[in-house]
Amino acid sequence: MTELAQTRDDWIARISSAADPAALEELRVAALGKKGEISLMMRELGRMSPEERQTKGRALNELRDEIDAALRAKKAGLDDAALDARMESEWLDVTLPGRPRPQGTVHPVSQVMDEVAVIFADMGFAVAEGPQVESDWFNFDALNIAPEHPARQEHDTFFMARETGDNRPPHVLRTHTSPVQIRAMQEQGAPIRVIAPGRVYRMDMDQTHTPMFHQVEGLAIDRDISMAQLKWTLEEFCRAFFEVDEVELRFRASHFPFTEPSAEVDIRCSWAGGALKIGEGDSWLEILGSGMVHPKVLAAAGVDPDQWQGFAFGMGIDRIAMLKYGIPDLRAFFESDLRWLRHYGFAAGDVPSVSAGLSRG
């Protein structure tokens, strides 16, 4: 057996016995690398005569090709073996029942906002939206809120910082969604029927107040709107929202700068056994504020108060959600506790409908 034949057999045997890709790579470097055995033998060709170089060069090229082919074949075999082992370890019985994936839930505030929108849409109200950062004029002046009103003080309102020398009117994080009513009247004129749900901001924090919360306000402007129509609208809303056959509302005289006359609205309820029941009992629960839109507010929005009149109302989304679904602490709405959300949240398919029922049973 010639020297090259012996070298070939030795390398083929070593390649065949390689146990893993790392060992195979070491053999490749030792045989075909820059300082490998075959590479060193190729360098010796330069010292040979032309006749010897031609004969041995051809033989060395054939040896290199055979070893390279053996390396590739072995690598393919090791890769196939690794794939077989992986397939065996990761084998899955597709006949087994599927494992349920974690299900997300709809936040009660989002659910209640949808419920409110559905109810008022059934009564012909459209949904209007506006910016959460408002000018001082839209948030206060246009709503007949005097400069000395407590709501305009920094202890109650989040004012946006102004650059030095900036003489523009200040901006605030809106304290209510009433500015949306002004914007809607400016854009659409009268007659108009809209609700304005959204986030609002005030400096307050306890069990029943948070610095950011949600409100919905309603507005109806026409030529012959009256308090009687306001009362009917609110009764129909409460009947649909709380899903009861009968409700009784009590209007108490109050004062809001943007309505005249103004009224706080209470609903008859019972707390028997610690559970709230709407429409029965001897207790009263305040749920919203309302009144006839002040003529100055109409004028600020570009609506002639001598030709048009209407009512407005506002309520806290978070508050009515707590009442309807028995949620004891307002702060839990914003704590991002998944356990709380799984308990109080709604399935994505629980789409509110006046005819089919607003909420889960």
Disulfide bonds with the S-S distance in Angstrom:
none
